[in-house]
Amino acid sequence: MRECFVGETFVQKFKVTFDDDTGQTVDSGEFEITVNGEITQSGILAVDTDGRTMSFRFRPTEAGIHEIKLTWRVGDDVWVQPFLMKVITA
């Protein structure tokens, strides 16, 4: 689990891979961040020109475990992947 401080802001990137790598690329994606069951941030993922790297700007405003849920689409297929980030006070 990665760790950062309250008030930091940075680009968080994620790379998508496919088991049957036939050249698929990500069409679109969204993210949602929850802390203690409440949504604190959400939006559209930027997809880099390689079609496989997605990113968003992470802006934690409170300490705790932040669950980052990524959802992305390739054609008619949809994937969802959660990640955790520990946010602490300085």
N, C-alpha and C positions, 0 to 999 in steps of 0.2 A: 504494500500500500504506500503510495506517495504521500508526502507531507508538505504543507506550506503554512504560511501565516495569514491571519485575518488581515485584510486590506491589500494583500498582494494582488496583482493582476498580471496575467500572462496568457499566451496562446497555448492551449492544450491540444496536442496532435495525436491522432490515432491512425494506424496503418491497417488496411483491410487486406486479408489474403484469402484465397479460395483454394480448396482442396483439389479441385479439377481445373486448375488454372488454364482456362481457355480464352483469356483476354477480357474477361468481364471487367466493367468499371462501374463505380457507384453513380447512380442517377441523381439521388438526392438524399438528404438526411436531416434529422432533428436531434436535439439533445434536451434533456430535462434533468435538473439537479434538485434533489430533495434532502432536507435535513430534518430529522425527527418527524418524518411523514408529511412535511409541508414543502411545496415547491418554492425554491428560492431563486431559481434562474431557469430560463428555457429559451429556445430559439432554433434557428436554422444552422446546420453545419456547413461550413465552407468546404468544397471539394477541390483539391489541388488539381493542376493540369494533368498529373499522372493518373487521375481517376480513381485512386485508391487511398489517398491520404485525406483524412477529414480533420477539421479543426474548428475551435471556437475560443473565445476569450473568457477565461475563468476569472470570476470576481467574487471571492468569498467575503461575506460581510459578517459572518458569525463563526465561532469555533464549533467543532464537532465533526462527526463523520458525515461526509457529503457523498451521497450516492449519485453517480453520474450515469444516466441511462441513455445510451445511444441507440437510435433507430435509423437504419439506412435501407435504401431500395436499389435493386438491380432488376430492371424489367418488372415482372409481376411478383418477384420474390422480395420478402421483407425479413430483415434480421434485427434482433434486439440484443444488446450486450450491456450489462451493468459493470461499472468500475467504482472503486472506492477511493476517496481522498480524505486524509486526515488534516483538518485545519485547526491550528493552535494559535493562542495569543502570544504575542512577543514577550 
